[in-house]
Amino acid sequence: MRKAASPFIPLIPINRKSGRPLHRQIYEAFRSTIVEHNLNCGQQLPSTRTLASELGISRIPVLNAYAQLLAEGYFETRAGAGTFVSSSLPDRATRSERRETSSIKIASGPRRISRASVLLPPYKRAPWSRRHGAFSAGQPALGEFPLKVWANLVVRHARKPVARSLGYGDPMGLKELREVIAVYLRTARGVRCDSQQIMIVSGSQQALDLSARALLNVGNSVWVEEPGYWLARHMLTAAGCRIVPVPVDAEGLNVEAGIKECGNARLALVAPSHQYPLGVTMSASRRLQLLQWAREAGGWIIEDDYDSEYRYESNPIASLQGLDDSCRVIYIGTFSKVLFPSLRIGYVVVPLDLVDHFLAMRHAMDVSPPYLYQAVLTDFIAEGHFARHIRRMRVLYSERRNILVRSLEREFRSLWQVVGDKAGMHLAVSMPERFDDREIAMRAARESLWLWPLSPSYMGKPAHHGFILGFGSTTAAEIPGAVHHLLTLMDTPRNAISATGTATRPGIQ
């Protein structure tokens, strides 16, 4: 049985110079707090002895105030439990009523906010992003994660905490974790690094934010892939950057188009191993062109390597950073896709001459990452659980990908074109322009089918329509039925599947 929590001590101002008796001040403070609904019905109150000690007064005024509040029905006592706010009082004001009251008070004067917060679209979760299940993008197979192994490691560190785990840590992150990550990156990803270049962060989004703070000024131009990751665009918008969309084709980011559009850009953000959302891999010639541009223009490259561990028809593609001989690439990785999203651990590989700058910026942002999960993840990697998990999931995801591709070909024939199915946990499909991917996705969400529309990934117009179909969190048994369900959603008078025409491959020329 859970032990009851100690009641919070309410804020009661005591004015010893006031002409009002102390018991009256206590009584009025409690009554106004209850009337304003800042104390919940049934909420436990401190004992008279505890409250008197906190207020630094005799217990007698507190006893008198409690007696009056009990008599008027604001308080009630429970034998052996203590004193509580009366449960028979009217329910507290609804949230909408409280918001209306608050807005009246707030609107009384000018309220200046940043330009970035105005430029960003309001936070609102799209219907297709609210659940996990069939086709939810970016979700790993959480049910297959070795949770028992992980839990045992958590318990190991929780039962035998070390003193350093309670204090501020190294802004770069736990040394032991950085060392095992360095070994992994050198071995499996071809990254040129050692542990002193690796900084532990809270996922790839913080890594991108930190990199922008360290490298960019307001007004700098940044190449982004078109189509590309919408959340990265939001972060760059918040940083005050001028975003330059650069088209993606079958070889990845079109470097020549980027130079023609804005050759003096400060930075290029790319995902060369598995581009989001189209899933293409940047060719060797494009990689060398991009590195040459960075070297000659004095630009930076951020390599987002978010799920390159999963490749199905070849070995994993080596990193772009491993080809860089002029230290222009900042490499970003995350454990959100290969382990689980709520872990919130990622890393940045920083060129040696920039480490001090990143370190100063990181310390100003949030001092250091939390200790416990860093220690647990260190053991998870060092003891071989991480490598085993990746090998097992690569087989599992390959099976799910194969079933999804076959199901799409069987149900949709030539109507849809599949792109980016060689790696990762999602693929993209494009549709003829007569279909509205957002409208279909909204209808699908009402039927528990989580389709991510492709068109919002584009900044410019015209955008291709289609879907980003995740298969990481969809079991092999569920996929054929989910694809057929999608077919029935599209087979309407407005979106007739029998209409003529075939899809074009989005952005792939």
N, C-alpha and C positions, 0 to 999 in steps of 0.2 A: 504494500500500500504506500502511495506517495505521501511523503511528509508535507503537511500544510505549510505554505510559504508565510513568512512573517509579513504582517500588514505594513504598507508604506506609511510613513509619518506625513500627514498633510501639512502644507505650508500655512501656518497660522501666525500672522504678525501680532506681536505683543508690544503694546506701547505703555510703559510703566508710568509715563507722565500724563496719560490720558485721565480724564475724570471718570471714565467708565470703569467699573470693576473688572478684574481679570476674568472672572467666570463669564461675564457678559461678552467680553471680546472673543473668548473661545466659542461660546454659544453662537454668536453672530457669524463668525468665520465658518463654522461647520454648516450652519443653515444656508448661507449664501452659496457655499460650494455645492451642496446637495441640490438646491433649487436650480443652479446653473448647469446641473447634470455633469459635473466634473468628478463626482463619486457615483459609482454604479450601485443600483439596488442590490442588496445582499453582500456588498463589499465589506470585508472585515476591517475593523478599526483598531488602532493601538490601544493597549490597556491604559487605564488612568495613570498607573505608576510610570509606564514607559513614556507617555506623552508629557507628564510633569517633568520628568528627568530631561527630556529633549528641550522643553521650553525653559528649563532652569527656574521653575516656580514651585510653590507648595502644591501638594496633591489635592488640597481642599478645593480650590477654584475649578480644577478639572472635574472632580466628583460632582460639584454643583452644576457645571455646564452639561455633563452627561445626563444627570438626573432630569434637567429641564428638557433636553432633546428626546429622552425616553418618554417623558410625559406628553410631549407634543406629537409623538409618533414618527419622528425622524430617525430614531435609533430603535433597535430591538436587541434583546439579549437571548442567547441560546445557552442552555445549561451545559457547563463544562467546555464550551467553545469560545465564548467571549461576547463582544459587542459588535453589531453589524449595522450598516445602513438598512433601514426598514425595507423589506421586500414587497410591502404593500403600496409603496409610493408609485405614482404614475411612471410609465416608461419614459426613458430619457428621450430627448428630441431626436428625430431622425437625422441621418447624415445630410440629406438634402436641406433640411431646415437649418442645420448648423453651418452648411456651406453658404446659404443665403445670408445668414447673420454675419458670417466672417467677411463675405464679399462687400457688405455694406460698410463695414469698418475699414476694410483695406482700400476701398475706392475713394477715400477722402483726400488723397494727395497724389502727386506725380510719382510714377514708379519706373525707374530707368533700368533696363535690362540690356544685355550684350547684343551686339549685332548678330553674332553667331547663333544665339538662341532664337532669334527671329528668323534667320535663314533656314534653320533646320525644320523639317516637317514635324508636326505634333506627333508625340509618341502614341501609336495606336497599333495594337496587334491585329494583323490581318486575319480573317476567318480561317485561312488555310494554315496558319502557324500556331494554332491554339492547342493542338493535340498531337499525340504520337500515334502512329499507326501506318496504314497503307499509304505509301508514297511520301511520307513526311520527310522533307529534305534535311540533311545534316545530322540525322539521328542514327547513332550506332545501335547495334543489337544489344541493348542493355541487359536483356535476360541471359545473354551468353557470357557476361563479364564474370570472372572468377571472384565473386563477391566474398566467399568464405575465406579465400586466401587473403584478400584485401582486409577483411575484418580482423583476421588474426594479426596482421601486421599493425593495424591501428591499435588493437588491444596491447600488443607488445610495447609500443611506444607510450601509450597512455598509462600503463601500469608502472613503467619505470622512467618517469620523466627526468630529464637532466635540467640543471639550473639554467643553462643558456636558453632553453626552450621558452622560458618565461620572460625573457628580456627582449630588447630590440635586436633584430638580427642583422646580418650583413646585407646592405642594399643590393648587392649583386645576387644574393640568394645563398642557400646552403652550399657550402663548398663541396661536400660529398655528392650532392645531386648534380652539381655542375660538372663534376669529374666523370660520372657515369654517362651523362648526356653527351659530353665531348667524345667519349669512346664510341658511343652509338652513332653519332653524326659522322665521325671520321670513317667508321666501318661501313655503315649501311647507306649513308647519303652522300659520301664523297665530299663532305664539308671540310675546308681547311680551318681548323680551330684548335684551341686548347681551352681549358676550363676558365682561365682568367678573362676570356672574351665573352663568356656566356653569362647573360643576366636572366634570372628567373622573374617572370611577370605573371599577371593574372589573365592568362589567355592571349590570343593573337590580337584582340582588339586593343588591349592595353599596350601591347608591343608596338602596334601601329601608331597609337596615340603618342607614346614615348618617343618614337622615332621622328614623328612630325614635329614635336616640341624641340627636339635636339637639332634638327636639320633644316627646318623650314621657317620662313618669315611670312607674315601676312602679305598676300598678293603674289606669292611665288606660284608659278605654273607647275602642274603635276600631271604627268600622263597616267591615265587609268584605262584599263581594258574596256572595250565596248563590244558586246555587253560585259558587265562586270558585277562585282559584289556591292550591292547597294549600301550596306552598312559601312563599308570602307569609304564610299563617297560621302556619306554623312559626316564621318569623322574629319575628312579633309575639308569639308565645307565649314565645320566648326572651327578648324584651324585657320580659316580665312584664306584658303588657297584658291587659285583659279584652276578649275578642273578641266583638263583637255582630254576628251574621249578619243581613244585611238582604236581603230577597228581591229578585230581579231579575225583571222582567216584560218585555213587548214594548217598553217605553220605557226600559229600563235599570234602574238602582238605584231602588227605591221610596223616595223621600225621606220621604214622610209616614209610612211604616212605620218608618223609621229614627228619626224624631223621636218617634213614639209609644213605641218600645221603649227609646230612650236619647237623649233630646234634648240632653243635656249632654256627649255624646261629645267627646273631644279631637280626633279625626281621623277622616276618611273616606278609605278606599283604594278607588279606582275606576279602571276602564279604559273611559272613555266612548266612545271611537271604535270599539273592537272588543272587547267584553267577553269574558273568558275564564271558562268554556269555551263559553258559548252563542253568542257572536259578535254579540249585539245591539248597536245603536248607541243611546246615550242621547239622548232627544229634547231639543229646545231648551227646552221648558218644564221638564223635569227638571233640566237644567243650571242654569237660572236659579234653581230652587228650592234646589238644592244650594249654589249660591253665596250665596243669601240666608241659608240656615241657618248657613253658616260665618261670615258677617259678623255675624249677630245672636248666635250662640252663642259666638263667639270661637274657633271650631274651625278646623282645618287640613284641606286636601284634598291628597292625593297622587294625581296623575294619571299612571297607568302607560300610556304610549303605545308599546306594544311592537312593533306591526307595522301601523300605520295607513297605511303607504305603499301597501299593496296593497288597492285597492278596485276593484270590477269593474263596477258598474252606475251609478256616479256618480263625481264627483271626490272626492278624499280629504276627509274631514270635518275642519273646523278644530278646533283644540285647545280644550279647556275653559279652559285658562289664558288664552287670548286674550280671553275674555269677562270675566275677573276684574278688577274695578276697585278691589278692596280688598286686593290682594296676599295672598290666603289660599291660593293654589295652588302646590304644589311639583311641577314637571313633570319626569318621568323618561322617558328614552329609551335605546335600546340599539342597537348594530350587530350583535347576535348573530343576529337574524332576517334582516336585509336583506343581511348579508355572510356571516359564518360564526361559529359559537358559540365556538370556541376563541380568537377574537380578544380576548375579554374586555375590551371597551371600551364603556362607556356614559356617560351624562352626566346631571347634575341641573341644572335651571334654578331658582335659588334667589332669592326676593325679596331686594331689595337690603339691607333692614335685617336680614336673617338671614345674610348672607354671612359676616360675621366669626365667627358662632357655628358655622356649618358648617365654616368653615376651621379653627377651633381643634379641632373634633372630628375632622376628617379628618387633621390633622397628628398627633393622638394615636393614630389607628388605624394608619396605615401610611406616614406622612410624605408620600409623593408617588407618582403613577403612574409606571411605567417609560417610558423615553423612546422607544425605537426604533419601536414600532408606532404611537405617536402621530404621529411624524414621517412615517411611511409613509402613514398614513391621511389626514393633512393633504394630501399631494400627490395621493392617490387622489381626494379630493373636489375639490380646487382645479383639477385638470387635466380634470375632467369625467367621469372613469370611474365615479364613484358614481351620478350622474344617469343615465348611459347604462345602467348595470347595473339600476337600479330599473325603468326603462322596459321593458327587455327581459324582466325577470323578471315584471313585471305581465302581459305578454302570455302568457308561458309558464304562469304559475299560473292565469290565467283559463281557458286551454284545459284544464288538468288538472281544475280545479273543475267545468267544464261536463261533462266526461266522467264524473266521479265522480257528480254529481247524476243524470245520465241513467242510469248503470249501477245506482244505488240504486233509482231509480224502476222500472226494468225488472225487477230481480231481486226486490225486496221489496214493490212495489206500495204498498198502504196500510198495511202492517204497521209501517213505520218513518216517522217524521216528521223531516224535515231542517230544521235551524235554523242560522242564522248563516253562510250560504254567500255573503253579499254582499261579504265582505272577508277579508283575512288568508290564512293557509296551512292552515287547518283548518275543519271544520264539525262540528256535533254532530248526532247522530241519537238518537232516543228509541225505546224498545221497550216493549211491554206488560209489566206487572209480573211476569208468570210467568217471564220470562227473568232470569237472573242474569248481569249484565255482567262481573263479576269472574271467574266460573267460565269463561265463554266466552273471555275475554281470556287466561286462563292456558292453556286448551287451544290457542288460536290461536298463542300464543307458541311452543309446542312444534312448530308447523308453519310457523314463520318468518313469521307474520302479526302485526304489532305494533299491536294494538287497545288504546287507552287507555280504560278503563271510565269512565263518567260519574259513577257513584254516589260515588266517593271525593271528588269536588269539593264535596259537600254536608257541612256540619257537623251539621245536624239530621236528623230522621227525620219522615216517610218520605222517602227519597231516590229520585229518578227513576233508572231504569236506562237505559243507552244507551252510546254510544261517542263519543269525540272522534277523528275521523278526519283525520289529517294527509295532505295531498296534495302538500306541497312537495317531498318527497324520493321521490315515486312517479311514474314516467314515465307519459305518456299511454298507451303501449302496455301497461303493466302493470296499469292500474287496472281494466278490465273483468274480467280474470282474477282479480284479487285480490278483487273484490266477489263474484264467483261462488264463490270459495273460502270466503269468509265465509258465504255462504248454505249451503254444504254442512256447515260446522261447526255451524250452528244447526239443521239439518234432522236432528234426532235424536229418538228416542222421548221424551226428557225435555224437549226444546225444539222441539216440532214446529212447523214453519213454517205448517202448514195449519190450526193451531188458530184458533179464532175470536177476534175482538177486534182493536183497533187501538191504536196508541200515542197517548199524549198528548204535547203539546209541553212539554218539561221547563222548568218555571218560567215559561212564556210563557202568560199568561192573556188 
